[in-house]
Amino acid sequence: MDEGPPSSYILLAKDTPVFGSDGGVLGKVKEVLGDPGDDIFDGLVLKTSVGDRYLEARLVSAIHERGVDVSIPAAEISTLPLPAPHRSIKYDVAAGERPWMEVMRWLHDHLAHLIHPGDPRLDDARERLAARAKALRLAREDPQLALEAGVGRPDLPGAFDGGVVDLNHAPPEVIACLPSFDGELAGRLVVARERVGGFASLEDLGTVLDLPGDQVERLRDHVVFLPR
């Protein structure tokens, strides 16, 4: 599902779907808890298949116009606590109320590029960064699902590569496009990963290939290591 551009808790509407780290749906937004005056976001009350549940703000990974991403899989919805009977509600989304002055202030501060469209290349860059963050999070939290989705495999038709490269599966021509890589180094990497059965981490890769520390760090936000 296309969740739309990044947004704020202030703009969340009733029944906005909430997606788990596995791509499943936990439920829909019922209430937003917090204090927009002090820019404090406490969390969400969700309508779910097991009744209302409270989701702490720390579990919210990203908020978009048409969806919320969280850091737990949908299967864990029943482990979330019930909402407190007396809670501070920023606004009741079920009643459709909106703190419009707060909304306009947030738009002015954070979404100026949407109000006054600028260089489309910036919009493309934001989309790439969001996709990369999602791919890295999925690879970290659910490697098998990431493998099935094609994270890190721009060479596979229809794959959600996320703008990263899976160094345990990608072919050498893809690896050669990474920062500070070339065809020769990519070939060495492929030979080494077959010899060791795949790399466990970026640090493992650096050790096996004897790469300098700065070269390893340039790869950190661009690669994943999915199970073989």
N, C-alpha and C positions, 0 to 999 in steps of 0.2 A: 504494500500500500504506500502511495505517495503521501507522506505526512506533512508536506508543505514546508515553508521556510521556518527557521528558528523563531520562537516566540517566548513569552513570559508567563509565569503563573498568574499574573494580573489579568491576562487575556483569555485564560482557559474557560471554555464554555461547557455547559451541561452536556453529558453523554460523550465527551471526547474520549476515544478509545485509549486504553493504556496497554502497551505492549511489553512483554517480558523479554529477557535477554535471549530466549530461545525463539523469539518471533511470535509466540502465542499471545493471546489476549487475556489479561488478568481480569479486566472489567472496564467500567466506564466511570468518568469523573462525576461525583455527586456533589462534593463540597471542596472548597479550597481553604486551607487553614493558614492564617498568618496575619501580618500587619503591614499593608503596603505603605503606610505612612513612614515607617522605619525601615522599609524594604526587607522585611523578615518573612521568609517562607517556611512554614512549619510542616507542611505535608498535605496529603489529600485524603479525603474519604471516598472510597470506591464502591460502586454498585457491582457486586460480583455474583457468581452462581452459588456462592456459599453465604450470601448476605453481605451487609456492609462491612468493609474492612478499612483499617487505618494504615496508610502508607507514609512512612517518615520521609522527610525531604531529602535525607542523605541517600535514599534509595533511588531517587529520580536522576537519571543520567542525562536526559535531554527533554526539552519541551518544544513541540512544534505546533504549527497552526492547527493541524488535524490529527495530532497524536502525541502521546507521552511515552518515552522510553524509560524503562527502569532496569536496575541491575540484577534482578532476581528472575528466574524462569517462571512462567505462568503456572507451572505445577505446584509452586510453593504458596499459592494464594491463601490456602487454608491455614498457613502458619502465621499470617499477619494478624495482629491484634484487632479486637473490636474497637470501634471509635469510642472515645471517652464521652460519657453522657453530658458533661459540661465542658465545652471546648470553645476556643476563640475562633470564630469563623470570619474570614476576610469578607466574604459575601456569599450569599446563598445562590448558587448557580441554578438551582431548581426554580427560584423565583425570577431569574433573569435580571437581577440587579447588577449594575456595574459601577464602580467608582470612576466615572469618566475622566475626572481631572487627573487621577493617577494613571489611567490608561494613556492619556495624551502626553503626560510627562514621560512615561516609559517609552512611548513611541519616539518622542523627540530625542531622548538620550540614547536609545539602543537600536532603533530601526529607521534611522534617517535615510538609509540607502533604499528603503522600501517606499518611503514617502516621496523622496526626491531621487528617482532612479539615476544611477551613475553609470560607470563603466561596466558593461556586461561581463567583462573579464573578471571583475571582482566577485560578481555573483557566481560565476563558474568556479572560482577559487574557493568560495565559501562552501559550495556543494561538494567539492572534492575533499575539503577538510572534514566535513560532516560524515561523508561516506568512509573516509579513512578511519576516523574515530570509531565508527560503528563496526567496521571490520576488525580493528584491533581489539575492541571489547569482546566481540563474538569469539575471536580466536582464543582469547584469554579465558573466557568463562564457559564456552561450550565448543571445544576443539572439533568434536565429531560433527556437530552441526555446521561449523565453519568449513570443514572439509567437504561436506555434502553440498554446501552452497557455492563452492568454488572460490572461497576467499583466497586471494593471493595467486589466482590463476587467470590472468588476462588472456592467456592463449586458448582457453576453453570457451567455445561458443555458449552464450547465455549465462556465464558464470557471474556471480557477484564478487568481483575481485577486490573491490573496495579501495583500489589505488595502492595496494600493497603487494608484496611478492612472497609467496611461500617457498622458502629456501630448501624445504625438504621434498618438494615435488615439481617446482617450476623448471622448464627447460633452460638450457644455457643462454639462448638468445634473449629470453626475458630477463634473466639475472644480469646479463651484461649491461642492461639499461639502468641499473641501480647507481646511485651516487658513488663515485670513486671506483666503479667497476669497469672492466672491459672484457672482451672475449676470452683473453688468456686466463684471467682470474676466475671468470665464470666457469670455464672448463675445469680448472683446478678444484673449484668448489664441488662440481658434480661428481668428479672422481672421488673426492674425499668423502662426500656424504654416502656414496655407495660402499665405501670401505668401512665406515663407522656405523652404517645403518641409520643415518640421519642425525641431525643436530638437535640437542636439547634446548639450547638457548643461544642468544647472541654472543654471550661470553664463551660458550662452548665453541661456536664457530670461529671466534677470534683466536682461540687457543689452537684449534686444529689447523687453521690456515696461517697461523703466526702473523696476524694482521696488527698493525699499530693501533693504539687505543683510539686516536682521533678518527681513523677510518671506520672502526667499529661503531663509534657513537653516531656517525653520519647516517648509519643504517637504521638506527633504533626505531624511528617512526615510519619506516618504509617496509619492514619485513615481519613475517610471522614464521613459526616453526610448528606446523601441524603434524600430527602423528602419522607414521608410515604404516 
